[in-house]
Amino acid sequence: MRTDAPPLIRRWYTGSPVEICSTPERGRFLVAARDFEEGETVLLSAPYACSVTEPEKRRVCSRCLRICSAPATEYNLCCSDCGEVWYCTRECLQQDAPLHRFECSLLKAFLREADWAVTENRTEVRLILRLLARRALERIEVEQSRIPDPLVRDRSFRDFLALNAHRERLSEAVIQMFDEVAVYLKQLDPWLAGEETSLIVETFLRARINGCSLWTTRAEIGQGVYLEASLLNHSCQPSLCQYRPEGSATLHFLAIEAIAKGEELSVCYFDAGDLNRRREYLRENYFFECQCRRCREEEQGSAADYLAWRGRVGCPKPGCAGILLYGTPGAEKVRVCSECGNSLDEI
């Protein structure tokens, strides 16, 4: 098992208690560099770029992802030009302005006027436009010598391009669709006109395979590209659970159970339905056949190990698929469900 990775990718994990491994069959993945206790934070990942879903855009801050506290209310601060992004405070609006100015006209034109035959996911489009806006802002910062080179900033578009695109696994029809969207986008705004069509297509490809959905117990609120988290492989019986503190876009990955040094770190990309449905979804969206221990067990007609695991870590509330964790930030030594938010005593 190799541990080599490009220096750019190794830099993402400087100071983190994880190691990068790789095999020809499975590519790059992460393992624990030390032992972890149940509920301990294993990895933190701030977004390189994130966007809010279309249905939730008035209730979720476009910058910090804070959700409007009253369920039936909406934020009253939005971009007066495009009307497509909303903010919890004027401070968030002002801090997001340098980045948003590049996506503003594209959001207005593309989301309101585009022929939706070329794309089916408005949230994905929002994320891609924000990624391209990051690219534009970084170029200007370099040109104005506010930073000498993108490599010295915390994260840059060069880091994003280091992610796998799996272009070879997509059909020509999908590639052609992305190419048509890229050409259309270049016609909408001068700052994008100078970009290579191929680079815009590569942005689409990497966002689609590496985008991470952000959920509350009620709905999906957004999507983001989290560079550190991108090397976490999938398991239907994962070792890590994702947690996002309110008012923060940073993801915390917590140990569901004790993890030994050298053990692979995994999260669950999709957990709905039986074996065949899970595998079909993962093949269509992530291009692999899941061979995790849960799938292998169910393939042989049993689920004893998985059911025992759910019995140890699963929320007992009827209908809840959450994981009970110790040490959730702000709730030390209290077992709290990752989905419904209830403590064990309240369930």
Residue pairs with C-beta under 8 A, 6 or more apart in sequence:
1 21
1 22
1 23
2 21
2 22
2 23
3 19
3 20
3 21
3 22
4 22
5 20
5 22
5 28
6 162
8 151
8 158
8 159
8 162
9 20
9 28
9 162
9 231
10 20
12 155
12 159
12 227
12 228
13 19
13 20
13 30
13 228
16 33
16 43
16 44
16 228
17 32
17 33
17 34
17 36
17 42
18 30
18 31
18 32
18 33
18 42
18 43
18 265
19 30
19 31
19 32
19 33
20 28
20 29
20 30
20 231
21 28
21 29
21 30
21 31
21 264
22 28
22 29
26 233
27 164
28 231
29 231
29 232
29 233
29 264
29 265
30 43
30 231
30 232
30 233
30 264
30 265
31 262
31 263
31 264
31 265
32 42
32 259
32 260
32 261
32 262
32 263
32 265
33 261
34 261
35 258
35 259
35 260
35 261
36 42
36 255
36 258
36 259
37 255
37 258
37 326
37 327
38 255
38 256
38 257
38 258
38 325
38 326
38 327
39 254
39 255
39 325
39 326
39 327
39 328
40 254
40 255
40 327
41 252
41 253
41 254
41 327
41 329
42 240
42 253
42 254
42 255
42 259
42 265
43 228
43 229
43 232
43 240
43 252
43 253
43 265
44 228
44 250
44 251
44 252
44 253
45 226
45 227
45 228
45 229
45 250
45 251
45 253
46 226
46 249
46 250
46 251
47 224
47 225
47 226
47 249
47 250
47 251
48 131
48 134
48 155
48 159
48 160
48 224
48 225
48 226
48 227
49 127
49 130
49 131
49 134
49 160
49 224
49 225
50 65
50 127
50 130
50 214
50 222
50 223
50 224
50 225
50 249
51 62
51 123
51 126
51 127
51 129
51 130
51 222
51 223
51 224
52 60
52 61
52 62
52 65
52 85
52 86
52 123
52 126
52 221
52 222
53 60
53 122
53 123
53 126
53 219
53 220
53 221
53 222
53 223
54 111
54 122
54 123
54 126
55 219
56 219
56 220
56 221
56 222
57 84
57 85
57 86
58 68
58 74
58 75
58 78
58 86
59 67
59 68
59 73
59 74
59 75
59 86
60 66
60 67
60 68
60 86
60 221
60 222
61 67
61 75
61 86
61 87
61 88
61 89
61 92
62 85
62 86
62 87
62 92
62 96
62 100
63 87
63 92
63 93
63 95
63 96
63 249
64 88
64 92
64 247
64 248
64 249
65 214
65 221
65 222
65 244
65 247
65 248
65 249
66 88
66 92
66 246
66 247
67 216
67 221
67 246
68 74
68 75
68 88
74 86
75 86
75 87
75 88
77 86
77 87
77 88
77 89
77 90
77 92
77 93
78 84
78 85
78 86
78 87
79 85
79 93
79 100
79 104
81 104
81 105
81 108
82 104
82 105
82 107
82 108
83 108
84 104
84 107
84 108
84 111
85 96
85 100
85 107
87 93
87 96
88 247
98 137
99 130
99 133
99 134
99 137
100 133
102 132
102 133
102 136
102 137
102 191
103 129
103 130
103 132
103 133
105 188
105 189
106 129
106 132
106 185
106 188
106 189
106 192
107 126
107 129
109 188
109 189
110 125
110 129
110 184
110 185
110 188
111 122
111 125
111 126
114 184
118 177
118 180
118 181
118 184
119 125
119 177
119 181
123 220
123 222
123 223
124 207
124 208
124 211
124 223
126 223
127 207
127 211
127 223
127 224
127 225
128 203
128 204
128 207
131 157
131 160
131 203
131 207
131 225
132 185
132 192
132 195
132 200
132 203
134 157
134 160
135 157
135 195
135 203
136 191
136 192
138 150
138 153
138 156
138 157
141 147
141 153
142 148
142 149
142 150
147 153
150 156
150 157
150 158
151 158
155 227
159 227
160 203
160 206
160 225
160 227
161 202
161 206
163 206
163 209
163 210
163 225
163 227
163 230
164 206
164 209
164 210
165 202
165 205
165 206
165 209
166 205
166 209
166 287
167 175
167 202
167 205
169 287
170 205
175 201
178 200
178 201
178 204
178 205
179 197
179 201
181 200
181 204
182 197
182 200
182 201
182 204
183 197
185 192
185 200
186 192
186 193
186 195
186 197
186 200
187 193
192 200
206 225
207 225
209 286
209 287
210 225
210 230
211 223
211 224
211 225
212 223
212 224
212 225
212 226
212 229
212 251
213 220
213 222
213 223
214 220
214 221
214 222
214 223
214 224
214 244
215 221
217 339
217 340
217 341
224 249
226 251
229 251
229 253
229 267
232 240
232 253
232 265
232 266
232 267
233 264
233 265
233 266
233 267
234 266
234 267
234 268
234 269
234 270
234 282
234 286
234 288
234 290
234 292
235 266
235 267
235 268
235 290
235 292
235 293
235 294
236 268
236 271
236 278
236 290
236 292
236 294
236 295
236 306
237 292
237 293
237 294
237 305
237 306
237 309
238 256
238 266
238 267
238 268
239 255
239 256
239 257
239 259
239 263
239 264
239 265
239 266
240 253
240 254
240 255
240 256
240 265
240 266
240 267
241 253
241 254
241 256
241 267
241 323
241 325
241 338
242 251
242 252
242 253
242 267
242 338
243 251
243 252
243 253
243 254
243 325
243 328
243 329
243 338
244 250
244 251
244 252
245 252
245 329
245 330
252 329
253 265
253 267
254 325
254 327
254 328
256 313
256 323
256 325
257 309
257 312
257 313
259 265
266 292
269 282
269 285
269 286
270 278
270 281
270 282
270 285
271 278
271 321
272 278
272 281
273 281
274 298
275 295
275 298
275 299
278 290
278 295
279 289
279 290
279 295
282 288
282 289
282 290
283 289
293 305
293 306
294 303
294 305
294 306
297 303
297 304
297 305
297 306
298 306
313 323
313 324
314 321
314 322
314 323
314 324
315 321
315 322
315 323
315 324
315 337
315 338
315 339
315 340
315 342
315 347
316 347
317 337
317 340
317 342
317 347
320 337
320 339
320 340
321 339
322 337
322 338
322 339
322 340
323 337
323 338
323 339
324 335
324 336
324 337
324 338
324 344
325 335
325 336
325 337
325 338
326 333
326 334
326 335
327 333
328 334
328 336
328 338
331 343
334 343
334 344
335 343
335 344
336 342
336 343
336 344
337 343
337 347
340 347
